[in-house]
Amino acid sequence: MEIQTALRQFSNQPLTHQLLVSLLSDYIRPNDKILSLKADGLIEPVKKGLYVTGRSLGTERPENALLANHILGPSYLSMESALAHYGLIPEKVFAVTSITTKASRKFHTSLGLFTYTSLPLPYYAFGLATIALSEDQQAIVATPEKALCDKIATTAGITLRSQSAARDYVFGNLRMEEEDVAKFDLDAISSWLENAPKKESLEMLIKMIEKI
């Protein structure tokens, strides 16, 4: 199969080095061909060993949420990026924000900034969903409740000591809408509290939402 045709078939997925080598099995030196594909703009590096198809192919490319899952794993999209995905915050998000069990890291790529913030197990594993981004793309994303809890848990200097402080942060700082937050699953959040960072802040968040 011609390599451009093969690349178009996988254009909506992250291209691992292993996948590229398999597509180039007819080449004696596939790594040299990968360098050639990169030089010709047919593939674009995201990080070492991970690529996307080049813009010159004019095909669909992976969504940032899917790329984020692959750049560092295990991880899931959360905080501002997940809240924006659900349409819960009005601001444009300039970094793709994720949670990981590994050390916190940042990846500056040609496709933008991807940030990963560390949170421990078992809290990490709560409130996750597999979201369809398009017909052939899926990503692991925090539920709206988990994305907000993660944002509170990971933001330095944020401690919600009162319902008023919780209101100010959620509706003033994040500019979320009361009608959206009122729909949050408080039983889910409550079930995470035992293992959650900033447990007291999340308890105050629950009390505030109960009063909406």
Buried (B, 14 or more C-beta within 10 A) or exposed (E): EEBBEBBBEBBBBBBBBEBBBEBBEEBEEBEEBBEBBBEEEBBBBBBEEBBBBBEEBEBBBBBBBBBBBBBBBBBBBBBBBBBBBBEBBEEEBEBBBBBBBEEEBEBEBEBBEBBBBBBEEEBBEBBBEEBEBEEEBBBBBBBBBBBBBBBBBBBEEBEBEEBEBBBBBBBEEBEBEEEBBEEBEBEBBEEBBEBBBBBEBBBBBBBBBEEE
